[in-house]
Amino acid sequence: MIKMRKSSEKKRIGIVGVPPLAIIKKIEAEGTTIFDLDEPLVKRDIELASSYLPRVFCAILRTVVINGLSLKLDRIYIDVGPGKCDCALHTATILHDILPETTVITTRNQDRKDFGTPLCTSKMPLVDKISAITRSVQSAKPYQDLPACTPTAGFWGVPPRDFSLLSLFPETTHVYGWTRCMENKTPDHQRLEAQINSDIPTVFFAQSFCAKTALARHLASRHPHGLYVDCDVTAGNSAKAKIEAFLELSAPQKQELKGRKPDFCLLSPGLPTP
């Protein structure tokens, strides 16, 4: 016998990536329960996703599949294309086939209005900061004003699956890369994604097997104090030791670069970007 959901129960909605602001407003207005499927929400072996996704897919999308199989969702909104990745599009196709009771809806977030990035430049533990940024995707409410701190380190990239990696950074770390685009609610903002501060030691991070590893490594090579790091499911001791040593040995440069603002875009000026 199929157990019917009571009409008074909240709909269970999953989101992947950063859906357009209009979609988030719609979900909020419905009074639904929202699950961020990019995060490890259930305690199940990630190898269970291997029946549906190749192991060369990043740990984030494999986590999405595990969550989708476990949470009995009514709908999943999965952002695809430039705001997320082509692999997310293929993951959406697979979820549609293996979750017949769940409506899977693809979106393409091409929002261009800056929502703001006060968390990225605030002073707080980096674990708390990026946790707040990922939670902000679920809401269309304006941000509170937060004072910007003077940065002593930078974290560029995507939120890691293993947040223990973030505990290695000082509270005065500024956040760059796709995570900053995430807070700004413009995941396809390439020039914002390539913005850095060349005066501070910056770790350029991406999940292993993610296409963003190419950009992370490239920008790290152009940064005067950059370190490229990628991790798969968890951050191992080797990666953590590398980051710790890098941050301890790379003292921020006090002098200002002539003719440059503290934050500037590392992309070539001629590249067509938003």
C-alpha positions in Angstrom: 0.0 0.0 0.0 1.3 3.5 -0.9 1.3 5.9 2.0 -0.3 9.1 0.8 1.2 12.4 2.0 -1.2 14.5 4.1 -2.2 17.7 2.3 -1.1 19.7 5.4 2.5 18.4 5.2 5.1 20.7 3.7 6.5 19.8 0.3 10.1 18.6 0.4 12.2 20.4 -2.1 15.8 19.7 -3.1 18.1 22.3 -4.7 21.4 21.7 -6.5 23.7 24.6 -7.2 22.2 28.1 -7.2 18.8 28.2 -8.8 17.6 31.6 -10.2 16.3 34.1 -7.5 12.8 33.8 -9.0 12.7 30.1 -8.3 13.9 30.6 -4.7 11.2 33.2 -4.2 8.6 30.8 -5.5 9.8 28.0 -3.2 9.8 30.3 -0.2 6.3 31.4 -1.0 5.1 27.8 -1.0 6.3 27.3 2.5 8.3 24.2 1.6 11.1 22.4 3.4 14.3 23.0 1.4 17.3 20.6 1.3 20.6 21.6 -0.2 21.5 18.4 -2.0 25.1 19.5 -2.6 25.8 18.9 1.1 26.2 15.5 2.8 22.8 15.3 4.5 22.6 11.5 5.1 25.0 9.0 6.5 25.4 6.7 3.5 28.5 5.4 1.7 29.2 7.7 -1.2 30.1 4.5 -3.2 26.4 3.8 -3.5 26.3 6.6 -6.1 28.7 4.5 -8.3 25.8 2.5 -9.7 24.5 5.7 -11.3 27.5 8.0 -11.7 31.1 7.3 -12.7 33.6 7.7 -10.0 35.3 10.4 -12.1 32.3 12.7 -11.3 33.0 15.1 -8.5 32.1 14.1 -4.9 29.5 16.9 -4.8 27.4 15.4 -7.6 27.8 11.9 -6.2 26.5 13.4 -2.9 23.5 14.9 -4.8 22.6 11.4 -6.0 22.9 9.8 -2.5 20.7 12.6 -1.1 18.2 12.2 -3.9 17.9 8.5 -3.3 17.5 8.9 0.5 15.3 11.9 1.2 12.0 11.2 -0.6 11.7 14.6 -2.2 8.7 16.0 -4.0 10.8 18.2 -6.4 14.4 18.8 -7.2 15.6 22.1 -8.8 19.0 21.5 -10.3 20.9 24.4 -11.9 22.8 23.3 -15.0 24.9 24.9 -17.6 27.4 27.8 -17.0 26.1 28.4 -13.5 26.9 24.9 -12.4 28.3 22.4 -15.0 27.4 20.1 -17.8 27.9 17.1 -15.4 25.0 18.6 -13.4 22.8 18.4 -16.5 23.6 14.7 -17.0 23.0 14.1 -13.3 19.6 15.7 -13.7 18.8 13.2 -16.5 19.8 10.3 -14.3 17.8 11.6 -11.3 14.8 11.9 -13.5 15.1 8.2 -14.5 15.9 6.7 -11.1 13.4 8.9 -9.0 10.0 8.4 -10.7 8.2 9.9 -7.7 10.2 13.1 -7.8 9.8 15.9 -10.3 13.2 17.0 -11.5 13.4 20.5 -12.9 16.5 21.9 -14.6 17.2 25.7 -14.3 19.8 27.9 -15.9 20.7 30.8 -13.5 21.7 33.7 -15.7 20.8 36.4 -13.1 23.0 39.5 -13.4 21.8 41.7 -10.5 24.4 41.8 -7.7 22.9 40.6 -4.5 26.0 41.4 -2.4 28.8 39.5 -0.7 29.0 40.8 2.9 29.8 37.3 4.3 32.8 36.8 2.0 34.6 39.8 3.5 33.5 39.5 7.1 35.5 38.4 10.1 34.4 35.0 11.3 35.6 31.4 11.3 35.7 30.2 7.7 33.7 27.1 8.5 30.9 29.4 9.8 31.3 31.8 7.0 30.9 29.3 4.1 28.2 27.5 6.0 26.2 30.7 6.1 26.9 31.3 2.4 25.6 27.9 1.4 22.5 28.4 3.6 21.9 31.8 1.9 21.1 30.0 -1.4 17.8 28.9 0.2 16.5 32.4 0.8 15.7 35.5 -1.2 15.9 37.8 1.8 18.4 40.7 1.6 21.6 40.3 3.6 22.5 42.1 6.8 25.2 44.6 6.6 28.5 43.2 8.0 31.7 45.2 8.4 34.5 44.0 6.1 37.7 42.9 7.8 41.3 43.5 6.6 42.2 40.2 4.9 45.2 38.1 5.8 44.4 35.1 3.6 42.1 34.1 0.7 40.0 31.1 -0.1 39.1 30.8 -3.8 36.9 28.2 -5.2 33.8 26.1 -4.4 32.6 25.0 -1.0 34.4 21.7 -0.2 32.4 18.6 0.6 34.7 18.2 3.7 34.3 21.4 5.7 37.1 20.4 8.0 39.5 21.8 5.4 38.1 25.3 6.2 39.2 25.1 9.9 42.8 25.7 8.8 42.1 29.3 7.7 42.2 32.4 9.9 39.0 34.3 10.7 40.3 37.2 8.5 40.1 35.1 5.3 38.2 36.6 2.4 36.3 34.3 0.1 36.6 34.4 -3.7 35.7 32.3 -6.7 32.4 30.5 -7.2 31.6 30.6 -3.5 31.6 34.4 -3.8 29.4 34.1 -6.9 27.2 31.8 -4.8 26.6 34.5 -2.1 26.0 37.1 -4.8 23.4 34.7 -6.4 25.1 35.0 -9.8 26.8 31.7 -10.3 27.6 32.4 -14.0 29.5 35.7 -13.2 32.9 34.7 -14.6 34.6 38.0 -13.9 33.5 37.9 -10.3 34.7 34.3 -10.1 38.2 35.3 -11.3 38.5 38.2 -8.9 41.4 37.9 -6.4 43.6 39.9 -4.0 47.2 39.6 -5.0 48.5 40.9 -1.7 47.3 38.0 0.4 48.2 34.2 0.3 45.3 32.5 -1.4 44.4 28.8 -1.6 42.7 28.0 -4.9 40.5 25.0 -4.3 38.3 22.7 -6.4 36.8 19.3 -5.9 38.8 16.6 -7.7 37.3 15.7 -11.2 35.5 19.1 -11.3 36.1 21.2 -14.5 36.9 24.1 -12.2 40.2 22.5 -11.3 41.5 23.9 -14.6 40.7 27.5 -13.7 41.8 27.0 -10.1 45.3 25.8 -11.1 45.6 28.5 -13.8 44.7 31.3 -11.4 47.0 29.9 -8.7 49.9 30.0 -11.2 49.3 33.6 -12.0 48.8 34.7 -8.3 52.1 35.8 -6.6 51.1 34.0 -3.4 48.8 31.2 -4.7 48.5 27.5 -3.8 46.4 25.1 -5.9 44.6 22.2 -4.0 42.0 19.7 -5.0 40.4 17.0 -2.8 37.9 14.2 -3.6 35.5 13.0 -0.9 37.5 14.1 2.1 40.5 16.3 2.8 43.4 14.1 3.6 46.3 14.8 6.0 48.6 15.6 3.1 46.3 18.3 1.7 45.7 19.8 5.2 49.4 19.9 5.9 50.1 21.6 2.6 47.6 24.3 3.4 48.8 24.8 7.0 52.4 25.2 5.9 51.5 27.5 3.1 49.5 29.8 5.3 52.1 29.9 8.0 55.0 30.6 5.6 53.2 33.1 3.3 53.1 36.3 5.2 50.7 38.9 3.6 52.5 41.5 1.6 52.0 44.9 3.1 52.8 47.1 0.1 50.1 48.0 -2.4 50.5 47.1 -6.0 50.8 50.2 -8.1 47.8 50.9 -10.4 45.8 48.0 -9.0 42.9 47.8 -6.6 43.2 45.3 -3.8 40.7 43.0 -5.5 40.9 42.7 -9.3 40.1 40.2 -12.0 42.8 37.8 -13.2 41.1 37.0 -16.5 42.4 38.4 -19.7 40.7 41.6 -20.6 39.7 40.4 -24.0 37.8 37.3 -22.8 34.0 37.8 -23.3 32.5 37.5 -19.8 29.5 38.9 -18.0 
